[in-house]
């Protein structure tokens, strides 16, 4: 059985409160990005010459040697296999469903750049939960899948529902929002710059959200740039000014809205069809 984990972008990202547990409360809209409505440029530079990017590819088949193994291909994946969210998702369900999940050969082909604010790793983990649920006939309901996904990471639950969501808390508290970009093309530039999430949050001064993102559907996309921002841009652009230049290049190329997603370093532009 095979599936194709997609990435996401943040439509606005406001950091509203520093919590006692060390985390921050945010307000954002998670928006799923799927082919053929998006493209990606993996090198910084001009905002033309985009190439189509495929989603990640995740496949499970019966283990050839009776031992569950994770096989990786495509873009290099940092860290040990045991730290991969696909592997963690498999073991999470094995703990509760045991023999109902047979030994598997798991194939993960990475096409979505990691550490770019696109949620690629989170998508892989969430899709693994969904894939195992279907493949093994576990009949796990959506709410319980969301609970499992939250154990993998704060934004993993989004990829269980995989529809536009207004997210608060650490990103795990979600309500549907009527954001619709089906009439636009989304272009993503990922220059391969590593932005430390910890450092990005450490430099943030929380503030009251200047715009209620629950109302994003009532605001024309052409007016987003006057109301919707990513709080991390101020800090990250000072450290990596090339990201600010990429954002401007997207506007120069005709984007009606452009922004960094997450804590970066990917920057996207929304273009009229």
C-alpha positions in Angstrom: 0.0 0.0 0.0 1.3 3.4 -1.0 0.5 7.0 -0.1 2.0 10.5 -0.8 2.5 12.7 2.2 2.0 16.4 1.3 3.6 19.5 2.8 1.9 22.5 4.4 2.4 26.3 4.5 1.5 28.7 7.3 -0.9 31.5 6.3 0.1 34.0 8.9 2.0 33.0 12.1 1.6 35.0 15.3 3.4 34.1 18.5 1.1 35.3 21.3 2.4 34.0 24.6 5.4 32.5 26.2 4.3 29.6 28.4 5.6 28.4 31.7 6.4 24.9 30.2 8.9 26.6 27.8 6.7 26.4 24.8 4.9 29.3 23.0 1.3 29.7 22.1 0.8 30.6 18.4 -2.0 31.5 16.1 -1.7 30.4 12.5 -3.6 28.8 9.6 -2.1 25.5 8.4 -2.8 25.0 4.7 -2.1 21.7 2.9 -0.2 22.1 -0.4 -0.6 19.3 -2.9 0.3 18.9 -6.6 -0.3 20.1 -9.2 -1.0 23.5 -7.6 2.5 24.0 -6.3 6.1 24.1 -7.4 9.4 24.4 -5.7 12.8 26.0 -6.4 15.6 24.4 -4.4 18.1 27.1 -5.0 18.0 30.7 -4.0 17.9 33.2 -6.9 15.4 34.4 -9.4 11.8 33.6 -8.9 11.3 31.9 -12.2 12.4 28.5 -13.5 10.3 26.5 -11.0 10.3 22.7 -11.2 7.5 20.5 -10.1 8.0 18.9 -6.7 6.4 15.6 -5.9 5.1 14.8 -2.4 7.1 12.3 -0.3 6.3 8.7 -1.1 5.5 6.2 1.6 4.9 2.5 1.0 4.5 -0.5 3.2 4.7 -4.2 2.0 5.2 -7.5 3.9 8.7 -7.8 5.2 10.8 -9.9 2.9 12.9 -11.3 5.8 10.3 -11.1 8.6 11.9 -8.1 10.2 10.5 -4.6 10.0 12.9 -2.3 8.2 12.7 1.4 7.2 14.3 2.0 3.7 15.2 5.6 2.9 15.8 7.2 -0.5 15.6 10.7 -2.1 16.8 13.7 -0.1 19.1 12.8 2.8 17.4 12.4 6.2 19.4 13.5 9.2 19.6 11.4 12.4 19.2 7.7 13.2 16.4 5.7 11.8 15.0 5.3 15.3 14.4 9.1 15.4 12.5 9.1 12.2 8.8 9.9 12.7 7.7 7.1 10.4 9.6 4.6 12.5 8.2 6.2 15.7 4.6 6.0 14.3 5.1 2.3 13.5 6.3 1.5 17.0 3.6 3.7 18.6 0.8 1.5 17.1 2.7 -1.7 17.6 2.7 -1.0 21.4 -1.2 -1.0 21.4 -2.0 -3.3 18.5 0.8 -5.8 18.7 0.4 -8.8 16.4 -2.3 -7.1 14.3 0.6 -5.2 12.7 2.9 -7.6 10.8 6.6 -7.1 10.1 6.9 -4.7 7.2 9.3 -3.3 4.7 8.7 0.5 4.9 9.9 2.6 2.0 10.2 6.4 2.4 11.3 8.5 -0.5 11.9 12.1 0.6 11.1 14.9 -1.9 10.0 17.6 0.5 13.0 19.4 2.0 13.4 19.0 5.7 13.8 21.8 8.3 12.2 24.3 5.9 8.9 25.0 7.7 7.0 22.7 5.4 6.1 20.0 7.9 7.5 17.2 5.7 8.6 15.0 8.6 5.4 15.6 10.5 3.4 14.6 7.4 5.4 11.4 7.0 4.7 10.4 10.6 0.9 11.2 10.4 0.6 9.5 7.1 2.3 6.4 8.5 -0.4 6.2 11.2 -3.1 6.5 8.5 -1.4 4.0 6.3 -1.1 1.4 9.1 -4.7 2.0 10.1 -5.9 1.2 6.6 -3.4 -1.6 5.7 -3.9 -3.5 9.0 -7.7 -2.8 9.3 -7.2 -1.3 12.8 -10.4 0.8 12.5 -8.9 3.6 14.6 -11.2 6.7 14.5 -10.0 10.1 13.5 -10.0 11.5 17.0 -7.8 8.7 18.3 -5.5 9.0 15.3 -5.1 12.7 16.1 -4.2 11.8 19.7 -1.6 9.3 18.4 -0.2 12.0 16.0 0.1 14.5 18.9 2.5 12.1 20.6 4.7 12.4 17.5 4.8 16.2 17.3 2.7 19.4 17.7 1.8 19.8 14.0 1.4 16.1 13.2 -2.3 16.1 14.0 -2.9 18.6 11.2 -1.9 15.9 8.6 -4.5 13.6 9.9 -7.3 16.0 9.0 -5.3 17.6 6.2 -7.7 20.5 5.5 -7.2 24.2 6.2 -7.1 24.7 10.0 -6.9 27.6 12.4 -4.3 26.4 14.9 -3.6 27.7 18.4 -1.7 26.4 21.5 1.5 24.8 20.2 -0.4 24.2 16.9 -2.3 21.2 18.2 -5.6 22.9 18.9 -7.4 23.2 15.6 -10.6 24.3 14.1 -11.5 24.2 10.4 -11.3 27.5 8.5 -12.7 28.2 5.1 -9.4 29.2 3.4 -9.4 28.3 -0.3 -6.5 28.9 -2.7 -7.8 26.5 -5.4 -7.8 29.4 -7.9 -4.1 30.2 -7.3 -0.7 28.7 -7.8 1.6 28.3 -4.8 5.3 28.5 -5.5 7.8 27.6 -2.9 11.5 28.6 -2.7 13.7 26.5 -0.5 17.3 27.8 -0.5 18.7 25.1 1.8 19.4 27.4 4.7 19.1 25.9 8.2 17.1 28.0 10.6 17.3 26.9 14.2 13.7 26.7 15.5 15.0 27.1 19.1 16.9 30.3 18.2 14.0 31.6 16.2 11.6 31.3 19.2 14.2 32.6 21.7 14.4 35.9 19.8 10.6 36.3 19.6 8.7 38.9 21.7 5.1 37.5 22.0 2.3 39.9 21.1 -1.5 40.0 20.6 -2.3 38.8 17.1 -2.9 41.9 15.0 -5.4 40.0 12.8 -7.9 37.2 13.7 -6.9 34.5 11.3 -10.3 32.8 11.8 -11.6 35.5 9.5 -9.0 34.9 6.7 -11.6 33.7 4.2 -13.4 37.1 4.4 -10.2 39.0 3.5 -9.3 39.1 -0.3 -5.9 37.4 -0.9 -4.8 40.7 -2.5 -5.1 42.4 0.9 -3.3 39.7 2.9 0.1 41.5 2.7 -1.4 44.5 4.6 -2.8 42.4 7.5 -1.2 38.9 7.7 2.5 38.4 8.6 4.8 35.8 10.0 6.3 37.0 13.3 9.5 35.1 12.7 10.4 37.0 9.6 11.7 40.0 11.6 14.3 38.0 13.4 15.1 35.4 10.7 15.5 38.0 7.9 18.1 39.8 10.0 20.2 36.6 10.2 19.5 35.5 6.7 18.8 38.6 4.5 18.7 36.4 1.4 15.3 35.1 2.5 13.9 38.6 2.5 15.3 39.1 -1.0 13.6 35.9 -2.1 10.3 37.1 -0.7 10.7 40.4 -2.6 11.6 38.4 -5.8 8.3 36.5 -5.5 6.4 39.8 -5.3 8.4 41.1 -8.3 7.4 38.0 -10.2 3.7 38.7 -9.7 2.8 37.1 -6.3 -0.3 38.6 -4.7 1.0 37.4 -1.3 4.4 36.1 -0.2 5.7 34.9 3.2 8.1 32.6 5.0 6.4 29.5 6.3 6.9 28.3 9.8 10.3 29.4 11.2 11.7 29.0 7.7 13.7 28.8 5.6 11.1 28.1 2.8 9.4 31.1 1.4 6.3 30.8 -0.7 4.4 33.0 -3.1 0.7 32.9 -4.1 0.2 33.7 -7.7 -3.0 34.2 -9.8 -3.7 31.3 -12.2 
